[in-house]
């Protein structure tokens, strides 16, 4: 936050930014010279131990999986507005349980699910809809570092993640970031 009040990337930062295809809300900490306050989030891996951080490749992979599915005739393999039926279908395909909360008061409804492949392993892809917007929530068992608390943006798509005791969740949509945050909060509370 506050990036809109900073000078644009120049020189080495601009060249690097373009070469790694970084989204517009990413700046290089070693190059930027802030002129006002900023609220930042780390997005690259540390050389020293610490909490896992999202890398551009993780954001790209999540966005690509969502876009591939939404470009299809239907983003779901199993279409149903019944959360229990969707949960049973996923369990039958992946052999682990995935909660499928209903968050109708916020205007979202379950549309169904598909099995996808994310971070080199199978993942459940729960699909929610609200008017003409689609939100995909990828879910897989927590295994090692799962980019906890990751958020990012690429090509107008926003990504956020969270975990519970057993599962990692990655929500993605072209919703505005604040609306996706509200969606994620509602899903976590359900």
C-alpha positions as CSV (number, residue, x, y, z in Angstrom):
1,X,0.0,0.0,0.0
2,X,1.3,3.5,-0.8
3,X,3.0,2.4,-4.0
4,X,0.9,4.9,-6.0
5,X,2.7,7.7,-4.2
6,X,6.2,6.4,-5.1
7,X,8.4,7.3,-8.1
8,X,8.2,4.9,-10.9
9,X,10.8,2.1,-11.3
10,X,13.9,3.3,-13.3
11,X,17.2,2.0,-14.5
12,X,18.2,-1.5,-13.2
13,X,14.9,-1.8,-11.3
14,X,12.8,-1.2,-14.4
15,X,14.9,-3.6,-16.5
16,X,14.7,-6.3,-13.9
17,X,11.0,-5.7,-13.3
18,X,10.3,-6.2,-17.0
19,X,12.6,-9.2,-17.4
20,X,10.9,-11.2,-14.5
21,X,7.4,-10.1,-15.7
22,X,6.7,-8.8,-12.2
23,X,3.1,-7.4,-11.6
24,X,2.8,-3.6,-11.2
25,X,2.4,-3.9,-7.4
26,X,5.9,-5.4,-7.0
27,X,9.0,-3.3,-6.5
28,X,12.6,-4.4,-5.8
29,X,13.5,-3.5,-2.2
30,X,17.2,-3.2,-3.1
31,X,16.3,-0.5,-5.7
32,X,13.3,1.5,-4.5
33,X,13.8,4.7,-2.6
34,X,10.5,5.4,-0.9
35,X,9.4,9.0,-0.6
36,X,6.4,8.3,1.6
37,X,5.3,5.5,4.0
38,X,4.7,2.0,2.5
39,X,3.0,-1.2,3.7
40,X,5.0,-4.1,2.2
41,X,4.9,-7.9,2.0
42,X,7.9,-10.0,1.1
43,X,7.4,-12.1,-2.0
44,X,10.7,-13.9,-2.5
45,X,12.5,-16.6,-0.6
46,X,15.1,-15.7,2.0
47,X,18.6,-17.0,2.1
48,X,18.1,-17.3,5.9
49,X,15.4,-19.4,7.7
50,X,12.1,-17.7,8.2
51,X,8.5,-17.9,7.2
52,X,7.8,-19.1,3.7
53,X,7.2,-16.3,1.2
54,X,5.5,-16.5,-2.2
55,X,7.7,-16.5,-5.2
56,X,6.5,-15.2,-8.6
57,X,6.3,-18.8,-9.8
58,X,3.7,-19.8,-7.2
59,X,1.5,-16.9,-8.1
60,X,1.9,-17.7,-11.8
61,X,1.0,-21.3,-11.2
62,X,-2.2,-20.5,-9.2
63,X,-3.3,-17.9,-11.8
64,X,-2.6,-20.2,-14.7
65,X,-4.6,-23.1,-13.2
66,X,-7.6,-20.8,-12.5
67,X,-7.5,-19.2,-16.0
68,X,-7.2,-22.5,-17.8
69,X,-10.3,-23.8,-16.0
70,X,-12.3,-20.6,-16.6
71,X,-11.5,-20.6,-20.3
72,X,-13.1,-24.1,-20.6
73,X,-16.8,-24.4,-21.2
74,X,-17.3,-25.2,-17.5
75,X,-14.7,-24.6,-14.7
76,X,-16.0,-27.7,-12.9
77,X,-15.9,-31.5,-13.4
78,X,-18.7,-32.0,-11.0
79,X,-21.4,-29.4,-11.0
80,X,-23.6,-29.0,-7.9
81,X,-24.8,-26.3,-5.6
82,X,-25.0,-28.8,-2.7
83,X,-21.8,-28.4,-0.5
84,X,-22.2,-31.9,0.9
85,X,-22.4,-33.5,-2.6
86,X,-19.3,-31.5,-3.7
87,X,-17.4,-32.6,-0.6
88,X,-18.3,-36.3,-1.2
89,X,-17.3,-36.0,-4.9
90,X,-13.9,-34.6,-3.9
91,X,-13.3,-37.2,-1.3
92,X,-14.1,-39.9,-3.8
93,X,-11.5,-38.6,-6.2
94,X,-8.7,-37.5,-3.8
95,X,-9.3,-39.8,-0.8
96,X,-9.1,-37.0,1.7
97,X,-11.9,-34.8,3.1
98,X,-12.3,-31.2,2.0
99,X,-14.8,-28.9,3.8
100,X,-17.1,-27.1,1.3
101,X,-18.6,-24.2,3.3
102,X,-21.7,-22.5,2.1
103,X,-21.4,-18.7,2.2
104,X,-24.7,-17.6,0.7
105,X,-25.2,-14.5,3.0
106,X,-22.2,-13.0,1.2
107,X,-23.8,-13.7,-2.1
108,X,-21.5,-16.6,-3.2
109,X,-22.8,-20.0,-4.0
110,X,-21.0,-23.3,-4.6
111,X,-21.0,-24.2,-8.3
112,X,-19.0,-27.5,-8.0
113,X,-15.5,-28.8,-8.1
114,X,-12.7,-30.3,-10.2
115,X,-9.4,-32.0,-9.5
116,X,-6.4,-30.0,-10.5
117,X,-2.7,-30.2,-10.2
118,X,-0.9,-27.5,-8.1
119,X,2.6,-27.4,-6.7
120,X,3.4,-30.8,-8.1
121,X,0.5,-32.6,-6.4
122,X,-3.3,-33.1,-6.8
123,X,-5.5,-30.4,-5.4
124,X,-9.2,-30.0,-5.0
125,X,-10.5,-26.9,-6.9
126,X,-13.7,-25.7,-5.3
127,X,-15.6,-23.2,-7.5
128,X,-17.8,-20.5,-6.1
129,X,-19.7,-17.9,-8.1
130,X,-21.3,-14.5,-7.5
131,X,-23.1,-12.9,-10.4
132,X,-20.6,-13.1,-13.3
133,X,-17.5,-13.7,-11.1
134,X,-15.8,-17.0,-10.4
135,X,-13.6,-17.7,-7.4
136,X,-11.5,-20.9,-7.3
137,X,-10.3,-22.2,-4.0
138,X,-7.5,-24.8,-4.4
139,X,-7.2,-27.1,-1.4
140,X,-4.6,-29.7,-0.6
141,X,-3.1,-31.2,2.6
142,X,-0.5,-29.2,4.4
143,X,2.9,-30.6,3.5
144,X,5.9,-28.6,4.6
145,X,6.0,-24.9,3.6
146,X,2.7,-24.0,1.9
147,X,3.2,-20.3,1.4
148,X,1.1,-19.5,4.5
149,X,-0.5,-16.1,4.3
150,X,0.6,-15.6,0.8
151,X,-1.1,-12.9,-1.3
152,X,-0.3,-11.6,-4.7
153,X,-1.5,-10.3,-8.0
154,X,-0.9,-11.2,-11.6
155,X,-2.7,-10.0,-14.8
156,X,-5.7,-8.6,-12.8
157,X,-6.1,-11.8,-10.7
158,X,-5.7,-11.7,-7.0
159,X,-4.5,-14.6,-4.8
160,X,-4.6,-15.2,-1.1
161,X,-3.9,-18.2,1.1
162,X,-4.4,-19.6,4.5
163,X,-4.2,-22.9,6.4
164,X,-6.0,-24.8,9.1
165,X,-4.6,-27.7,11.0
166,X,-4.6,-30.1,8.0
167,X,-5.3,-28.2,4.8
168,X,-3.8,-25.3,2.8
169,X,-6.2,-23.0,0.8
170,X,-5.5,-20.8,-2.1
171,X,-8.3,-18.5,-3.3
172,X,-8.0,-16.8,-6.7
173,X,-10.3,-14.5,-8.7
174,X,-10.4,-11.3,-10.7
175,X,-12.4,-9.8,-7.9
176,X,-10.9,-6.6,-6.4
177,X,-8.4,-7.5,-3.7
178,X,-10.6,-6.3,-0.9
179,X,-13.6,-8.3,-2.1
180,X,-11.4,-11.4,-2.3
181,X,-10.2,-10.7,1.3
182,X,-13.9,-10.5,2.4
183,X,-14.6,-13.8,0.5
184,X,-11.6,-15.5,2.2
185,X,-12.6,-14.2,5.6
186,X,-16.2,-15.5,5.1
187,X,-15.0,-18.9,3.9
188,X,-12.7,-19.2,7.0
189,X,-15.5,-18.3,9.3
190,X,-18.0,-20.8,7.7
